[in-house]
Amino acid sequence: MELLESIPHSNEVNDLKKSFRVFIDTIIQYIEGYYNDRANFYKSISIFSEVNIDKIEWKDVECCIAFINNNNIDRDYLYNDFICIRSKFIELKSKCGSIHKQVQEFISSKLNLSKKDDITLNNEKPFNVECDIQADSDSEHEETDVRHHKEHNKHPSIRCDHLWAFLIHEENVPNLRNVLEFAFSIPASNAFCESIFSHMKFLWSNYRNKMKPELVGAELKVKVNSQLNCTEFYDYLLNNQDLLKQIRSSDKYTHVAKIPRRV
């Protein structure tokens, strides 16, 4: 409104409004056209983001492979592969109730993580949440964020790609493996990016508003790539002499201009 009020001639104001409407309409048409052309494709591959695999039906898989141009995929054998993995999931779920722990242990072993570097398996809080949460948040919104993160850590979710990797491990399902490799090579949503923004909002709150972007970025990297609690992270640092040496060094300050001290 301030921009429009600063324009002296009404004709220029009308032209500006008209051009802005054309600009918005063009963007909307582009987005709708892009989505409509690819809606069925993205909808078809999104079935593999479902962690309750017993809800996936064969017709859903058929819709997905309709977009895959791969002569190595045999539909009959793919059906057998899918039924095999689906039955395996149902059996494990009926025996254990939840296979979250098994999936996490499998991923940890494949990443060659030590016990200290292991992904949290006992509903422990990530160290940066445990250290940074303050009981006296200065707004109800921040308190809601804190409760959300606490509940998330009490009831951890399974990443769909980790779940599929666990289920097809050492299974002779080459056709299903090809389909999964295709599906997970294309992001079906921007959920991961949105989760980063959620973490950033939690870290960069009103009572920590003096943090610089570099510090926020560093904390996000630690949070996303580590699940150690405070004690485990402390022990990890003590046992890593190279990292301690870098922390004590002044190399990290070389990019900052040094101001001579006045005596």
N, C-alpha and C positions, 0 to 999 in steps of 0.2 A: 504494500500500500504506500509506503514512503517513496518508493521509486516512481509510482504512478503520480503521486502528488507533486513530485519535483518536475514533472514534464509540463511545460506551459501550454502546449496546444492539445486540444481534445482529439484531433485527428491522429496525432502520434500515439496517444493513449489507446485509441481504438485499434490502431494497426498493431501495437504491441500485444494487446489482448488477443487479437486474431491470430497472430503468429504463434503465440504461446499455445493456444488451443490446437492449432495445426500440429505443433511439435508434440503435444501430449497424445493426440489422436494417432500420430504416426508411430509413436512408441508402443501404444496399446495394440495397434494392428500388427506390428512386428512380433510382439510377444505372443499374441493369440495365434498368429500364423505359425510361428515356430513350435508352439506347444501342440497345436492341432495336428501338425504333420508328424509329430513324434510321440504323441500321447500314448498310443497303443504300445509302442515299443518300450517306453519307460515303465508303463504299467505292467508289461509282461515280465521284465527282468526284476521288478521290485518284489516278486514273490519270494525271492531268495533272501530277502531281509527279514522274513518271518522266522522267529526262533522257535515257535511251536510248529515243528515240521509236520506233525500229524494233521494240521489244518490245510496243508498244501495238497491239492488234488492233481491227478495226472493231466487233466484238461488244462490246468494252469501251466504245466511244463510244456505241453504241446504248443500253447500260444507263444511261449518264449522261443522255442526252437524254430518257429516259423520265420523268425528274423535272423537266424544263424545260418550262414552259408558255409557249411562245413560238411564235406562229403564223408568224413570219418565218423560221423554220428549216425548210428543205426537206431531207428526209432524203436524197433522191437527189443533190442538189447538195452536201450536207454530206459524203457519201461521196466525191465527186470532190475536194472541198477537202482532206479528210483524206489521201487517197492522194497528192495533189499535195505536201503538206507533208511527209509521211512519206518520199516518194521524194527530196525535196530534202535532207532530213536524211541519208538513207543515202548520197546522192551526195557531200555535203560531207564526211561522215565517212570515206568510202572514199578521197577525194582527200587530205585533210589529216590523217587519223588522229584528231585532236582539234580541235574547233571552239571551244575555250575562249577563245582569243585573239580570234577574230573576234567572238564574242558580247560580250566585254568592250569591245572597241573600238567596237562598235555602240552599246552602252549609254552609253559615255563621250561619244560624239558627240551622242547624243540629249539628254544632260544638259548639253550645252554646257560641258564641263569643259576647262580648259586643260591643257597638257601636264604642268604641275606638279601639278595637282589630279587627274590621271588615275588611274583604278583600276590597281593594280599588275598589270603584264603580264609581267614578267620574273622571276617567282618571288621577288620581293623580300619581305623581312619587314616587316610593319607596324611603324611606328616605336615604338609603345609596347611591343611584344613585344621588339624589339631592344634597347630601353633598359632594360627592367625585369628581363629574365631574369638570374638570378644562377646561376653555375655551382655554387655551394656551397649548394644547397637543403638545408633542414634535415630533410627526410624523403623517403623513397622515393616517396611519393604525389605530392609536389610535383614531383619530377624526372620522374615519368610525365606529369604535366600539361604540363610544359615540352616534353618530347619530342613529345607529341600536337600541341601548337600549332606546333612546328617542322615536323612532317610535314605538317600541314594547309596550311601556307604553301608547302611544296615542291610539293604536289599540290593546287592550288586546285580547288574544285568549282564547278559552274555552277548558278546559281539557275534553277529551272524556269521562272519567269515571264519572266526575261531571255531564256532560250532560245526560248520560244514567241514572244516579241516580235520576236526576231531573225529567226525563220523566216517569220513571216507578214508581215514588213515588205515593203511594195510588192507584195504578192501579192493577187490578186483572189479572196479566200476569205471572203466575208461571212458565210456560215453557220457556218464553223468559228470565225470571230472572235466571233460572238455566243455560242457555247458557251464559249469561253475566258473571255470577259468575265464570264459567269455563274459559272464554276468558280472563278476567281481572286478573285471578290468575296467568297467564303466561305472562311475558313481551314479547310483539311482536317485540320490537326493543330496542336499547340502546339509544334512543333519550334523556331520562332523564339524563343518565350519561353524554352524550355529552353536554347537556345544562349546567351541573355543570362545565365542563371544559370551556365552553364559558364564564360563569360568572367569573371563576377564572382568565381567561386571561384578562378580563376587569378590575378586581380589582388589579391584580398583574402586573401592566404595567411598562414601563420603568421609569416613573417618581415616581414610588413607589417600586422600586426594592430592597429597603433595608428592606422590610417587612419580618418577619420570617414566616415559614410555619404555626406556631400555630396561628398567627394573621390572616393570610389569611383564615385558616380553620374556625376561629371564625366569621369572616365577612361573609363567605359563609353560615354558619349556620343561621345567622341573616337574610341574604338576602333571602334565600330559604324559611325560616319558618315565615317570617314577611313581611307585606306589608304596615307598618306604615310609614308615612312621618316624617320629623324631629320633627315637633311640637307635633304630636301624640305620638311619642316615648318619647319625653321629659316629657309630661304629664303622660305617663304610668309609667316612672321611679319615678316621684315625688309621685305618689299614691301607690307605692309598697314599703312599709317600709322594708320588709324583704330583698328585692333585694338591696335597698340602704345600708342596714347594711352590706351585703356581699361585696358590692363594696368598702365600707370604711374600711373593715377589712383587716388584713394582712395575712389571711389564704391562699390567692391565691399565696403568695410568699414563703410558707413554703418549697416547693420543691427546692428552690434556696438556695445554700449554702451562708450563710451570712459571709461577709468578715469583720473582726473587724476593726474599725476605728482607725487610728493613730492620737494621740494628738500631 
